[in-house]
Each structure stands twice: as C-alpha cells, then as structure tokens.
Amino acid sequence: MASVNISIKRIYEESSPTDGYRILVDRVWPRGVSKEKANIEEWMKEIAPSTPLRKWFNHEVDKYAEFKKKYSEELKSNKELLEKIHAIAKKQQVTLTYGAKDEEHNQAVVLKEVIERM
C-alpha cells in the first residue's frame, strides 16, 4: 500500500511551499479570503459535506461523531474525487484547506482519514 502525503490547514493560515498541491474542501468560499491569498490549485466544493449535513452539524463538537459517520457515508458517492486526491497525494504533498475555526472537528479531518484508508 503506497503511502499518501496529506496534511490539513486552515485557509486563513499563510500558505507555504511545503503545502504542495492545495485543495479547498469547503462548499462555500471562506469569508474574507481572496483567490490570491487562498493560493489553491483546486476548489473541490463537490467533495464538501452536503448543505443539509453542514447546516445540521453547525460545527457543534457534540455532533462530531455522528457528522463523521454521515459525511463518510456521503463520500462513498464521491469515489472519483477521492481517487483523484489519493492519486495526487501518492505523487506529491497535498494540503486540504478549510475555513472552520475548529481544527480537530471539521470535514478536512474526516476527508484526510478516509483518503489515508484507501
């Protein structure tokens, strides 16, 4: 099993050359971030949690376990994008960027785990 190089980072943090291929994994563009400052290679809004799931979760930590389950389930219908990220991450560093304030309980954390298990 080839290892993948994936990290996660808030889109509000300064980008760095070590980030490699930067992908924004939010459905909604992060407030106050210009396209230049975001410095992303790709915006994969389709891989983000569905709007109903995102609104239900509302970044409430006590809902995270259930959110993780539901989002992992949603990701099963996004095999193509998961495989694309996985393929890039086998060749180079990939950084999944997101806008959430909570660095431990967000979709990028779940997405990274799902891709690493592939």
Backbone torsions as a table, in degrees:
resi	resn	phi	psi	omega
1	MET	NA	118.1	-180.0
2	ALA	-72.7	137.5	179.6
3	SER	-81.3	154.8	178.9
4	VAL	-114.8	149.4	-179.1
5	ASN	-106.4	93.8	-178.3
6	ILE	-127.0	132.9	172.0
7	SER	-129.1	168.6	176.4
8	ILE	-127.0	151.5	-175.0
9	LYS	-158.1	141.0	174.5
10	ARG	-66.4	139.3	-180.0
11	ILE	-63.1	-21.1	-178.9
12	TYR	-79.8	-13.1	176.9
13	GLU	-79.8	153.0	178.3
14	GLU	-60.0	133.4	176.4
15	SER	-74.9	157.1	-178.9
16	SER	-141.0	152.6	-179.8
17	PRO	-57.2	-27.1	-179.7
18	THR	-74.8	-8.6	177.5
19	ASP	-67.1	-27.0	-177.5
20	GLY	67.9	-131.9	-177.1
21	TYR	-81.5	109.9	-176.0
22	ARG	-94.9	127.2	179.9
23	ILE	-123.5	126.1	174.3
24	LEU	-84.2	125.0	-176.2
25	VAL	-113.3	33.9	175.4
26	ASP	-105.7	146.7	177.3
27	ARG	-76.3	-30.6	-177.9
28	VAL	-111.4	136.1	179.4
29	TRP	-62.6	132.8	-178.3
30	PRO	-62.3	132.2	-178.4
31	ARG	-59.9	134.7	173.1
32	GLY	77.3	10.6	179.8
33	VAL	-112.3	121.7	178.1
34	SER	-78.4	159.4	177.6
35	LYS	-57.9	-38.3	-179.3
36	GLU	-65.7	-47.5	-177.9
37	LYS	-66.3	-33.7	-179.8
38	ALA	-62.9	-36.1	176.6
39	ASN	47.9	52.5	-179.1
40	ILE	-106.8	151.8	175.1
41	GLU	-82.9	-31.2	-173.5
42	GLU	-154.5	145.0	174.7
43	TRP	-114.0	106.8	-178.0
44	MET	-101.0	73.3	-178.4
45	LYS	-66.8	-24.5	-178.5
46	GLU	-67.5	-22.7	-178.0
47	ILE	-89.1	-9.4	178.9
48	ALA	-71.3	160.9	176.7
49	PRO	-57.4	147.6	178.4
50	SER	-59.5	156.2	179.7
51	THR	-56.9	-46.6	178.4
52	PRO	-59.8	-40.1	179.7
53	LEU	-67.4	-43.7	179.7
54	ARG	-60.0	-45.0	-178.6
55	LYS	-68.4	-38.4	178.9
56	TRP	-63.7	-47.1	-178.4
57	PHE	-62.9	-47.7	176.2
58	ASN	50.4	29.8	179.6
59	HIS	54.5	34.6	176.9
60	GLU	-92.1	114.3	-173.8
61	VAL	-53.9	-38.0	-178.4
62	ASP	-67.9	-13.9	177.2
63	LYS	-97.5	-1.2	-171.4
64	TYR	-60.2	-44.7	-178.4
65	ALA	-58.8	-44.1	179.2
66	GLU	-69.3	-39.9	177.1
67	PHE	-58.9	-45.1	-178.4
68	LYS	-59.0	-44.8	178.3
69	LYS	-62.0	-49.9	-177.2
70	LYS	-65.0	-42.0	-179.4
71	TYR	-68.1	-40.3	176.9
72	SER	-59.6	-38.2	177.7
73	GLU	-64.5	-45.9	178.2
74	GLU	-59.4	-38.1	-176.9
75	LEU	-63.8	-23.4	179.3
76	LYS	-60.4	-27.1	178.4
77	SER	-89.3	6.6	-179.7
78	ASN	-118.5	32.7	-175.4
79	LYS	-51.4	-41.2	-177.4
80	GLU	-59.1	-47.5	-179.5
81	LEU	-70.0	-38.3	177.2
82	LEU	-59.7	-45.5	-179.6
83	GLU	-65.5	-35.3	178.2
84	LYS	-63.4	-48.1	179.4
85	ILE	-62.7	-43.7	-179.3
86	HIS	-58.8	-44.6	-179.4
87	ALA	-63.7	-43.0	179.0
88	ILE	-64.2	-43.4	-176.3
89	ALA	-69.5	-17.4	175.3
90	LYS	-76.9	-26.5	-176.6
91	LYS	-95.9	-31.6	-175.7
92	GLN	-154.2	170.4	177.3
93	GLN	-65.0	134.6	174.2
94	VAL	-121.7	135.2	174.6
95	THR	-119.4	118.8	175.7
96	LEU	-85.0	120.4	-179.1
97	THR	-105.9	150.0	-176.3
98	TYR	-150.6	164.4	-177.5
99	GLY	-101.1	-14.9	-174.6
100	ALA	-56.3	147.0	177.7
101	LYS	-74.6	-34.9	-177.5
102	ASP	-78.6	115.0	-174.9
103	GLU	-83.1	-9.0	-178.2
104	GLU	-107.4	-22.4	-174.4
105	HIS	-124.7	78.1	179.3
106	ASN	-151.6	172.3	-175.5
107	GLN	-65.9	-29.4	-179.3
108	ALA	-65.0	-36.5	178.4
109	VAL	-63.0	-46.5	-180.0
110	VAL	-64.0	-47.0	-178.5
111	LEU	-59.0	-44.6	179.0
112	LYS	-59.3	-46.3	180.0
113	GLU	-60.9	-44.1	-179.3
114	VAL	-61.3	-46.1	-178.4
115	ILE	-67.3	-39.5	179.6
116	GLU	-65.6	-26.5	179.2
117	ARG	-81.7	-11.0	-176.7
118	MET	-66.7	NA	NA
